[in-house]
């Protein structure tokens, strides 16, 4: 799913770049967002845990939970921790005090599309501004650029899209 179109991006940035060049920047930014935050849409995680499983992204709904090849009923677990943790219940059709072996959880993460669009536009702006050098001098004036990698990390952290533990 494309986050921003070139026409939408042009509402946020001014550029002499062609539509094709801007599309390449948009595609690269979206790929980076998906790699660091996970793709938009349904997520599948295979986890091990004792009483609580920790999801990488905040879940809005749990679609399925499969434990030891058994499809669990929604009454066999509960979503806690603001949508980040799944606890096994001792009530329900398949009661247990602990998770058994590998558990596969399919869930819908909280929608972060609006924040992702802002982040994508900012990443493209950063890519368009990066001159490829850290500093230069013209006469008595010295120019120093911010480290693009540090700015990228700050953009991801500032938006706090999902609370996911990022490895940047």
Wavefront OBJ file of the C-alpha trace (Angstrom):
o trace
v 0.000 0.000 0.000
v 1.494 3.328 -1.020
v 1.412 5.860 1.771
v 1.865 9.094 -0.181
v 1.585 9.796 -3.878
v 3.969 12.186 -5.599
v 1.135 14.742 -5.861
v 0.522 14.517 -2.100
v 4.253 14.840 -1.393
v 4.436 17.980 -3.521
v 1.903 19.573 -1.120
v 4.581 19.278 1.609
v 7.818 19.928 -0.276
v 9.024 22.054 -3.154
v 11.295 20.308 -5.590
v 12.557 20.480 -9.144
v 12.980 16.701 -9.129
v 10.940 14.699 -11.621
v 7.951 12.661 -10.518
v 9.948 9.469 -11.132
v 12.796 10.662 -8.883
v 10.374 11.636 -6.126
v 8.603 8.282 -6.450
v 11.929 6.494 -5.894
v 12.495 8.552 -2.730
v 8.953 7.801 -1.542
v 9.432 4.068 -2.176
v 12.750 4.020 -0.296
v 11.268 5.898 2.670
v 8.262 3.579 2.838
v 10.506 0.508 2.693
v 12.585 1.929 5.562
v 9.453 2.597 7.622
v 8.149 -0.938 7.038
v 11.544 -2.458 7.882
v 11.811 -0.573 11.185
v 8.173 -0.494 12.280
v 6.603 -3.462 10.529
v 4.287 -3.396 7.555
v 0.783 -1.963 7.688
v -1.841 -4.638 8.099
v -2.128 -7.970 9.821
v 0.911 -9.110 11.830
v 1.939 -12.666 12.678
v 4.332 -13.402 15.530
v 5.566 -16.709 16.882
v 6.413 -16.361 20.544
v 7.333 -18.316 23.646
v 6.277 -17.261 27.068
v 5.237 -18.298 30.514
v 2.025 -16.558 31.537
v 2.339 -13.434 29.329
v 3.384 -12.967 25.691
v 4.852 -9.622 24.609
v 3.787 -8.346 21.187
v 6.173 -6.212 19.126
v 3.406 -3.792 18.136
v 0.325 -2.483 19.874
v -2.621 -4.671 18.891
v -6.067 -3.268 18.239
v -7.579 -6.744 17.852
v -6.387 -10.336 18.082
v -7.397 -12.425 15.071
v -6.110 -15.882 16.038
v -3.943 -17.523 18.663
v -2.574 -21.001 17.966
v -0.891 -22.838 20.832
v 0.564 -26.316 20.288
v -1.504 -26.713 17.093
v -4.737 -25.798 18.918
v -6.748 -22.750 17.849
v -7.578 -20.996 21.086
v -10.884 -19.343 21.802
v -10.921 -15.612 22.574
v -11.922 -16.563 26.126
v -8.610 -18.420 26.621
v -6.531 -15.218 26.708
v -6.798 -11.484 27.300
v -5.056 -8.477 25.828
v -3.287 -6.337 28.447
v -0.696 -3.592 28.739
v -2.437 -1.193 26.412
v -2.429 -3.807 23.641
v 1.168 -5.067 23.943
v 0.723 -8.148 26.142
v -1.343 -11.319 25.847
v -2.079 -13.248 29.041
v -3.155 -16.892 29.188
v -6.299 -17.476 31.239
v -7.215 -20.383 33.475
v -10.834 -20.020 32.369
v -12.366 -20.605 28.950
v -12.688 -23.672 26.718
v -8.917 -24.422 26.801
v -7.794 -23.292 30.273
v -4.124 -23.141 31.214
v -2.015 -21.167 33.664
v 0.905 -20.905 31.186
v 1.520 -20.747 27.461
v 2.583 -24.115 26.081
v 5.529 -24.147 23.621
v 5.464 -21.925 20.552
v 2.419 -19.710 20.208
v 1.493 -18.058 16.905
v -0.478 -14.833 17.294
v -2.138 -13.084 14.362
v -3.330 -9.583 15.131
v -4.231 -6.218 13.683
v -1.891 -3.500 14.942
v -3.228 -0.086 15.835
v -3.522 1.990 12.652
v -0.554 4.338 12.304
v -1.112 5.345 8.676
v -1.407 9.092 9.377
v 1.838 9.129 11.382
v 3.581 7.027 8.727
v 2.625 9.561 6.027
v 4.164 12.385 8.048
v 7.283 10.317 8.668
v 7.545 9.392 4.985
v 7.348 13.060 3.926
v 10.002 14.013 6.490
v 12.341 11.218 5.397
v 12.022 12.312 1.768
v 12.707 15.930 2.784
v 15.813 14.744 4.626
v 16.993 12.767 1.596
v 16.451 15.775 -0.659
v 18.465 18.067 1.648
v 21.407 15.726 2.258
v 24.352 17.193 0.304
v 26.476 14.097 0.931
v 29.127 15.941 2.936
v 29.251 16.633 6.662
v 30.711 20.121 6.359
v 32.166 22.612 3.895
v 33.648 26.063 3.934
v 33.146 29.127 1.779
v 35.544 31.922 2.628
v 35.307 32.631 6.340
v 31.996 30.794 6.703
v 31.947 27.126 7.651
v 28.782 25.045 7.198
v 28.151 21.872 9.184
v 25.271 19.512 8.471
v 23.506 17.373 10.988
v 24.320 13.681 10.764
v 21.537 12.285 8.497
v 21.539 8.954 10.343
v 21.014 10.702 13.689
v 18.221 12.814 12.210
v 16.539 9.660 10.851
v 16.656 8.027 14.273
v 15.206 11.161 15.845
v 12.358 11.251 13.304
v 11.373 7.657 14.105
v 11.610 8.236 17.854
v 9.873 11.635 17.820
v 6.757 10.256 16.193
v 6.604 7.284 18.585
v 4.515 5.435 16.034
v 3.932 2.158 17.793
v 6.050 1.994 20.883
v 7.853 -0.877 19.202
v 11.375 -1.473 20.387
v 13.352 -0.119 17.462
v 16.765 -1.364 16.476
v 18.192 1.584 14.573
l 1 2 3 4 5 6 7 8 9 10 11 12 13 14 15 16 17 18 19 20 21 22 23 24 25 26 27 28 29 30 31 32 33 34 35 36 37 38 39 40 41 42 43 44 45 46 47 48 49 50 51 52 53 54 55 56 57 58 59 60 61 62 63 64 65 66 67 68 69 70 71 72 73 74 75 76 77 78 79 80 81 82 83 84 85 86 87 88 89 90 91 92 93 94 95 96 97 98 99 100 101 102 103 104 105 106 107 108 109 110 111 112 113 114 115 116 117 118 119 120 121 122 123 124 125 126 127 128 129 130 131 132 133 134 135 136 137 138 139 140 141 142 143 144 145 146 147 148 149 150 151 152 153 154 155 156 157 158 159 160 161 162 163 164 165 166 167 168
